[in-house]
Amino acid sequence: MPQISPDHRSAIIRWIDVCAKPLVVVSVAMYLIEGELSLRNDWDNSYESPSYFLWMERGIAGLFTLEIVARCWHRMSTVQSAPISSYPFNVWGAIDLIAVAPFWIGFFVPTAMLGVVRTLRVLRLLKFFRYSRTLQLTALKFYRAYHDLKGIAFSLGIVWLFFGVVCLNLEYPHQPEKFGSLVDAAWFTIVTATTVGYGDAAPIGIWGKVFVALMLIPVISTMGMAFSAFANACDSVQAIEDDPDIDPIEEWRKELKRTRLRKLADRKYRMDE
């Protein structure tokens, strides 16, 4: 069997990259067009829509499947690989799997569920993160914020849980139709804490009103803390974004190294106790 040189394998991967980007756009555009026409014509699933929609999806999904096979065969270079492991057990492999999963899942779900499954095609747009430095730096912002948000999320959960269960017990005797379960209380807590305020539920009992009034500041403040943590992470990445020598993948590796150091520090702290 003839051997394919590394240069030729790299050329094949570059050709795949060139083809994948327009295919993603076409795939999502076709899904949106088909979805709009389905609403207008009462098509319940892809089998009731014109056949060219189905066959285009089959062709594109087949090419994306072949892409995964080709990338596994090639074992992407260090520069192209995600900062976790080698393909396909990394971020890029997961994104490529998400891109083809809706197509293959469609063979195993009831016909009535096909409409829901095909909405996952929109996630194929995540493939653009492989090709865009700006998008990779955007993902880095979320990852840096994640470490600060872990502690904030736990604190937020405690405050929100306390708020929800107290509201449930105070308001259930007055309006069981609106505060009849923990789900109702959770919904009221989320709507209140995020300051959306749909108005579908509100305390009417005197003690419920007093409690909500007293808790508004700490409950809403937890959201402010979360936004502040994310803003700080964005600022830290923005400070290096304009440097053309900054490699987002290398920054990911640095963040993973910091994550390991944080875990070691946490483990040492527990041992010292």
C-alpha positions in Angstrom: 0.0 0.0 0.0 1.5 3.4 -1.0 2.5 5.7 1.9 1.1 9.2 2.0 3.6 11.8 3.0 2.9 14.2 5.9 2.8 17.1 3.4 0.1 15.4 1.4 -1.9 14.6 4.6 -1.7 18.2 5.6 -2.9 19.2 2.1 -5.9 17.0 2.5 -6.8 18.5 5.8 -6.4 22.0 4.4 -8.7 21.0 1.6 -11.2 19.7 4.2 -11.0 23.1 6.0 -11.7 25.0 2.9 -14.8 22.9 2.1 -16.1 22.6 5.6 -16.8 26.3 6.1 -19.2 26.9 3.2 -20.9 23.5 4.0 -21.6 24.7 7.5 -23.3 27.9 6.2 -25.2 26.0 3.6 -26.4 23.4 6.1 -27.7 25.9 8.6 -29.3 28.1 5.9 -31.1 25.0 4.4 -32.3 24.1 7.9 -33.7 27.6 8.5 -35.4 27.7 5.0 -36.8 24.2 5.5 -38.0 25.2 9.0 -39.8 28.3 7.7 -41.4 26.4 4.9 -42.5 23.6 7.3 -44.4 26.1 9.4 -46.1 27.6 6.4 -47.0 24.2 4.8 -47.6 22.2 8.0 -44.8 19.7 7.3 -44.3 17.6 10.4 -40.8 16.3 9.6 -38.2 16.1 6.9 -39.9 13.2 5.1 -42.8 15.5 4.2 -40.7 18.4 2.9 -39.2 18.4 -0.7 -36.7 15.6 -1.1 -33.8 17.9 -2.0 -33.7 19.2 1.6 -33.3 15.6 2.9 -30.7 14.6 0.3 -28.6 17.8 0.8 -28.6 17.1 4.5 -27.5 13.5 3.9 -24.7 14.6 1.6 -23.4 17.3 4.0 -23.7 15.0 7.0 -21.9 12.3 5.1 -19.0 14.7 4.2 -18.8 15.8 7.9 -18.6 12.2 8.9 -15.8 11.6 6.4 -14.1 14.6 7.8 -14.0 13.0 11.3 -12.5 9.9 9.8 -9.9 11.9 7.9 -8.9 13.9 10.9 -8.6 10.8 13.1 -6.4 9.3 10.4 -4.2 12.4 10.2 -4.0 13.1 13.9 -3.9 16.8 13.7 -0.7 18.6 14.4 0.0 20.3 17.8 -0.8 23.7 16.5 -4.2 22.7 15.3 -5.1 20.4 18.2 -7.2 21.5 21.1 -5.4 22.1 24.5 -6.9 19.0 26.1 -5.8 15.9 24.2 -5.3 14.6 20.7 -8.1 14.4 18.1 -10.8 13.1 18.4 -10.7 13.3 22.2 -10.5 17.1 22.4 -12.6 20.1 21.9 -12.4 20.0 18.1 -13.4 16.3 18.1 -16.4 17.0 20.3 -17.5 19.9 18.0 -17.2 17.7 14.9 -19.2 15.0 16.6 -21.9 17.5 17.5 -22.0 18.5 13.9 -22.9 15.0 12.6 -24.8 13.8 15.7 -28.2 15.2 14.7 -28.1 13.3 11.4 -27.2 9.9 12.9 -29.5 10.3 15.9 -32.4 10.9 13.5 -32.2 7.2 12.5 -33.0 6.0 16.0 -35.7 8.4 17.3 -39.4 8.4 16.6 -40.5 10.4 13.5 -42.3 12.9 15.8 -39.0 13.8 17.4 -37.2 14.6 14.1 -38.1 18.2 14.3 -36.5 18.6 17.6 -33.4 16.7 16.6 -32.8 18.7 13.5 -32.6 21.9 15.5 -29.2 20.7 16.7 -27.9 21.4 13.2 -27.5 25.0 14.3 -24.7 23.9 16.6 -22.6 23.2 13.4 -21.7 26.8 13.6 -19.4 25.9 16.4 -17.0 24.5 13.8 -16.0 28.1 13.0 -14.2 28.2 16.3 -11.5 26.1 14.7 -10.8 28.7 12.0 -11.2 32.0 13.9 -8.6 33.4 16.4 -11.2 35.9 17.6 -13.7 33.1 18.4 -11.0 31.1 20.2 -10.2 34.2 22.4 -13.9 34.6 23.1 -14.0 31.0 24.3 -11.0 31.8 26.5 -12.9 34.6 28.1 -15.6 32.2 29.2 -13.1 29.7 30.4 -11.2 32.2 32.6 -14.5 33.4 34.0 -15.4 29.8 34.9 -12.9 29.6 37.8 -14.3 32.7 39.5 -17.9 31.7 38.7 -17.6 28.3 40.4 -17.5 29.8 43.9 -20.0 32.5 43.0 -22.4 30.0 41.5 -22.4 27.9 44.7 -23.0 31.1 46.8 -25.7 32.1 44.4 -27.3 28.7 44.7 -27.5 28.9 48.5 -29.1 32.4 48.4 -31.5 31.5 45.7 -32.5 28.2 47.3 -33.2 30.0 50.6 -35.2 32.7 48.8 -37.2 30.1 46.9 -38.2 27.8 49.7 -39.1 30.6 52.1 -41.3 32.2 49.4 -42.9 28.9 48.8 -43.8 28.4 52.4 -45.0 32.0 52.9 -47.1 32.3 49.7 -48.5 28.8 49.3 -51.4 29.4 51.8 -52.4 32.5 49.9 -52.0 31.5 46.3 -51.4 27.7 45.9 -52.0 28.0 42.1 -48.9 30.1 41.7 -46.7 28.8 44.5 -47.8 25.2 44.4 -44.4 23.5 44.1 -40.6 23.9 44.2 -40.7 24.4 40.4 -43.0 27.4 40.8 -40.8 28.8 43.6 -37.7 28.3 41.4 -39.3 30.1 38.5 -40.3 33.0 40.7 -36.7 33.2 42.1 -35.1 33.2 38.7 -37.4 35.8 37.3 -36.9 38.0 40.3 -33.1 37.6 40.6 -32.6 38.3 36.9 -34.8 41.4 37.2 -36.9 40.1 34.3 -40.2 40.4 36.2 -42.8 38.8 34.0 -45.5 39.6 36.5 -47.0 36.2 36.4 -46.3 35.6 40.1 -45.9 38.0 43.0 -46.2 37.8 46.8 -49.6 38.9 48.2 -49.2 37.9 51.8 -47.8 40.5 54.2 -44.9 38.4 55.3 -44.1 37.3 51.8 -43.9 40.9 50.7 -41.7 41.8 53.6 -39.4 38.9 53.0 -39.1 39.6 49.2 -38.4 43.2 49.9 -35.6 42.4 52.3 -34.1 39.8 50.1 -34.1 41.7 46.8 -30.7 43.3 47.4 -28.8 40.1 48.3 -30.5 38.1 45.6 -29.9 40.6 42.8 -26.4 41.3 44.0 -25.4 37.7 43.4 -26.2 38.3 39.7 -24.0 41.4 39.8 -21.1 39.4 41.2 -21.4 36.9 38.4 -21.5 39.6 35.7 -18.5 41.3 37.4 -16.5 38.1 37.3 -17.2 37.6 33.6 -16.3 41.2 32.9 -13.0 40.8 34.6 -12.2 37.7 32.6 -13.1 39.6 29.4 -10.8 42.5 30.3 -7.9 40.1 31.0 -8.2 38.5 27.5 -8.9 41.8 25.8 -5.6 43.1 27.1 -3.7 40.5 25.1 -6.1 40.2 22.1 -4.5 42.9 20.1 -1.0 41.3 20.3 -0.6 39.4 17.0 1.9 37.1 18.6 -0.6 35.7 21.1 -1.7 32.2 20.2 -5.1 31.4 21.7 -4.3 27.7 21.8 -1.2 28.4 23.8 -3.2 30.6 26.2 -5.6 27.7 26.6 -2.6 25.5 27.7 -1.6 28.1 30.2 -5.1 28.2 31.6 -5.1 24.5 32.0 -1.8 24.6 33.8 -3.2 27.2 36.2 -6.3 25.0 36.7 -4.0 22.1 37.7 -2.1 24.4 40.1 -5.4 25.5 41.7 -6.5 21.9 42.2 -3.2 21.1 43.9 -3.6 24.2 46.1 -7.1 23.1 47.1 -5.9 19.5 47.8 -3.1 20.8 49.9 -5.5 23.1 51.8 -7.8 20.1 52.6 -4.8 18.0 53.7 -3.5 20.8 56.0 -6.9 20.9 57.8 
